Amino acid sequence: MMSDKIDNRLLGSLQENGLEEFLLRGRQQVRRLLHELISNSSLISVHLLPGGLSFLSAIVTLSDDEEWLFLDASPNETIHRRCLQAEGLLCVTQLNKIRIQFRVSQVTEVPFEGHPTLAAPIPDEILRLQRRDTFRLQVPISHGLKCILPMKEHGYSNGHDKPQRKNIEAPVIDISAGGLSMEVPLSKTAPTVGDQINGCYLKLAGDLIAVNLEIRNHGRRILGNGKEMLRIGCSFIGLPIPAANQIQRYLYQVEREIRALEP
């Protein structure tokens, strides 16, 4: 069961939050996706805007002309009345592990097969945002993705200084929305699982993205020239939304490049 927590990014401008490229537009595509939600009996978390109230629902059907959708009404009379007065409803669900979100407005009550439903014009666009918290993308060598780590003579620094020459640029091996793996030279002090490395910078598509990391695992690797390196798996800590959006866009970009090269 998906989380019913509202994604606050959608309360603002999708363009400002960098999510516009994940929008599904077009009459046929939008309606095809809505039909899939109906066929899969997908539960939908409906959030009233504004107000913060929410309830579980489902799309009952679409009108014959496919211009209106009908949602199960809340059994709570107070919430039901608030739905009819709300500026809009934010609908959140999942389909094939992909997060689906859309807004509807001009909500009215319409009876359907003896039960009240909430009717609203079909939205012009639907956002599909695939979760990649656990999906790690192998970084192409040609991308040269680096993570800049603040270093001290005894090991890793927890400072917040901007990158300087004494810092090292560790090649990123793989990356996800939740963290990354990288290789660094062996240091005098071995890292410990749970250690935090603050004040890092991810060099992504020409930008420096400030990130804080927590070490989740590590292990030694011997290169072909006999040099020993340390591979460290880290999770992001408190990653700001703009930074998360940049990483998400990078993941989609690399996936598209990989698919384009497939026969």
Helices and strands as residue ranges (DSSP letters): G 8-11, G 20-22, E 23-25, H 27-39, E 44-49, E 54-57, E 59-62, E 68-72, H 77-85, E 88-95, E 98-104, E 108-112, E 115-121, E 125-130, E 137-138, G 141-143, E 146-149, E 151-152, E 155-156, E 168-175, E 179-185, E 196-204, E 207-222, E 228-236, H 241-261
